[in-house]
Amino acid sequence: MDRLLANPGRLLAIVLTTAVVAYIGWKVILSPEQALQFTFNGLSVGAVYALLAMGFTIVYSTVWFFDLYYGAAAALGAYGVFYLRSQEALGGQYQVNTPFVNVVFAAVVAGVVAWALHTAFYNRLRSRFSPTVLRVGGGLLSAGAGAYTGIILTYPKELHVILSPAVGLAVALAALWGLSLIYRRIIGNRGLRPFLWVAALGAVILGAYCGLLIAQAPGAKLYLSWAVSCLLAGAVGLALYRGLYMYMRQRARSPLVMLVASLGILLAITAFTTIVFQSAPRPLPEPFGSRPWSIGGATIKGFNVFTVGMALAGFFGLLLLLKRTSFGRAVRAIGDDEEVSKVVGINTTVIIAVVFFIGAVFAAMAGVLSGHDTAIQPRMGLLLLLKGWIASVVGGIGNLYGAIIGGFILGVVEQFGIWDLAGEWKDVISFVVLILFLSFWPLGLLPRK
Amino acid sequence: MRELARNPRAALRLTGGNIELWANLLVISWAVAFMLWQGVGFAITLGTVFAIWAILSVSLNLVVGFSGLLSIGHIGFFGIGAYAMAILTSDASYEQLRTEAIPTLGWPFFAALPVSVALAGLVAILVGIVFNRFRDDIYVLVSFGFAIISFNVFLNWRALTRGAFGIHEISRPEIGGWAFDGDLAFLALVVVFLAAVMLVSWFIVTSSFGRVLTAIREDEQAASVFGYRVTHYKLAIWVISAMMAGLAGGLFASWTSFIDPNSFILLESILLVSIVILGGLATIWGSLLGAMTFVLLEEGMRFLPFLPNEYVGQARQVVLGILLVLLMLFRPQGLVGRFKL
C-alpha cells in the first residue's frame, strides 16, 4: 500500500482500470443481451486489430522497427480482392488502367522469386553447374513467375482456372514435404526405398486432383483472390525490406530514418491506390456466412466468427513457428542480438526478409477481413495502422501474446465505449486508451522480457 | 562517364559539391519561369497557397528540425486555427438561413485571428503536457493519433463545426474601412505574416533558447545534466509552433472562405512532414524551399499530358512519397538541411 501511494501514476492506473471494468460490469448487469451484442462486435473488430498487431509484433520483436507499410498493405490486400472480384462486387469488371499496375506487381514477384532462388540454390548448385547456366535458369524461372503473376492479374475472370496449376503444385509440394518428414522420423534410414516412390507418386496425384478440383469450382475464386492479394502484399513487403530497409539499417543513425522512409512509402502507395481505384468507398463481394445467427438474444454473423477464428489460427500458427522451428529460434535470436546471431552463422538477411513477408501477409489479411465487414476505401489503411499499433502497445510492444490480447481488448473496450456515445467517436476512444496506457502502463499488459 | 555510373557521388563533385546552391537555383528559377509563363493572376493564387504552407512548414520545422520531435499531427493545430476563425467570423445573416445552424458571431477578422492563435496554443499546452514524455517512434504514434482525433472532432462535433457540410461565408480581413478583399491585398497580408513568423523563428533559433533546443535534440540527457529543464523547453517550442500553425489556419480559412474537415486529414499532415524534410531540417530557408517545391510540383504536374486533372493531387503525393524515400537513402538532412535525422 505504501508503495502504491508513493507512485501516484500507478495508483491512478489502477483506479482507471477499476473504473473501466466497473463500467463494463455495470453495463453487463444493466442489459446482458446488449452487452453480449457489443462483446460480439468487439471481438470481431478486435480480431482484425489483433491480426495487424501480430504483423507489427513479429517485425518489431525482430528488428525493433514499426513498418508503416503495413497500413498500405492492408489497403492493398483489400483492393486486390476488390479488383480480382469486381465481377461480383460491382456487376462487371472494374475498368482500370491495369497494364501498368500488373507489370509493377509482376516485376516485384519476379524480383522476389529471383532473390529466393539465388539465396536458396545458388551456392549449393555452383559446384555442379556453370554460373551461366544457373543465372539463365534462375532468370527464366523468375521471369516465368512474373509472367504468371501478370496473367493472373490480367484475367481475374478465370482466376480458378489460371490458379489451378499453382494450387496443384503447392499441394503436391506440401504433401511431399509432409511425407518426407514421416519417412525421416518413422522409417528412418532403414531402406524401404519403394515407399518414397509411391509416396511421391501419391503426392503428385493428390496435387493434380486438387488442381482439377479448383479448376472446376468457380465459387473458389473469392478465396483464391484472398490468397493472391495477401501474397502479393507480402511480396511487396519483402521487396521493400530487401531493396530498401536493409541498406538503411546499415547506414542509418537513428531509427527515425526508416520510419520516415516507410511513411513515404505509405503516402505513395495510398495515393497510388486512390489514383487507380478512386477515393469513393466500395463494397467487397459477400463472402460465406453473411446471414446473422442469433445466440442468447444477440446476433453474430458466421463471417465474424470466421474472422475471430482466423486471428486465433494466425496466433497459434505464429506461436508454433516461433517456438518450435529452427526458423523461429533464428528469429528470436536476431531479436535478442543481431550481431551475435550473425556471428554464429544465422543468415540474418533471409530471416528478416521472411519476417517482413509474414508481417505484411498478416496486415493484408486484416485488411481483407475488415473490408468484407465494412466498405473499403484507399485511406482505410491509415486508421487500421493506428489501431494495430495501439493494440500492440496495449498488449505490450514486441510480445506476441500481448498482440492478440491487446487486439481483442481494444476492440471490446471500443465497442463498450460507444455504448453511451455515438458510434463515430470510437477512434477517439481508442486514442484515449493509447494515451492512458502510454502514460500509466507504458510497457503494456504483458511486457516483453 | 563510366566513372559517373560506378560512383554517383562523382556527379556531386562535378557541380562543385554544392547541392544546396543548385537546389535553391533550381526551385527559384522554376518559380520565376512559372510566373512568367502563367501570368500574374495565377501567380498571386499560387503565392498565397505557398505562403500559407510556408508558415506551416516553418512552424513544424521548429519542432522537427530544431527539437528533434517527429510530429505528424501538426495539421490538427492548423485545423483548430481554421475552425476558430470560421466559427467566429462566419457571416451571421447567412448562417440564419440554414437548417442546421451553428452559433455565429460575425467577429471581424483581426479580432478572431488572435483567438485562433491562442486557442491553438491552449490546446497545444494540454496536448504537449501529455506528449512530452514520449520519444522517437512512440512520439510519431501519438502525434499520428492526434491528427486522427482532431479530424474526428472536426467531423463529429456537429453543433460547432457543422460536420461534413463545412462552414461557408468566412469573412475576409477588414480594417478601418479598408478591406483586403482583393487577392493581391490578401497575398500582401499573408506575406507580412510569413515574414513575421520567419523573424520570430529566426530569433528563436539564434537565441540561447534555440541553442538549448539543439542541445536537447542532440542529447536530451546531457542537456538535463547541465541543469536545463528539458520538458519546459520542449513544451515551449511545441506551443510556439502550434500557435504559428493556428495562425496559418486562420489565414487559410479566411482565404478560402469555406472549410470542411477534408482539408485537415492525416494525409495532409504527412505531406507537411515531407515538405519539411524535403526542404531541409533545422533551416528556416529550407522550409520555404520545400513549400515552394511542393506548390510548384502540383502546378507543374497539371501540364503532364498523360495525367488527368483530377489525379494531380494524388500524383503529387506519389512523387513526394518517393522523394521522401530517396532523401532518406541519400540525403537524410533534406535539400539544404543542417540536421541529419
Interface residues (C-beta under 8 A of the other chain):
Chain A: F65 F66 L244 Y247 M248 A252 R253 S254 P255 L256 V257 M258 L259 V260 A261 L263 G264 I265 L266 L267 A268 I269 T270 A271 F272 T274 I275 R379 L382 L383 L386 W389 I390 V393 A422 E424 W425 D427 V428 F431 L434 I435 L438 S439
Chain B: L70 I72 V130 R133 F134 D136 D137 I138 V140 L141 V142 F144 G145 F146 I148 I149 N152 V153 L155 N156 I265 L266 L267 I270 L271 V273 S274 I277 Y311 Q314 A315 R316 Q317 V318 L320 G321 I322 L323 L324 V325 M328 L329 P332 K340 L341
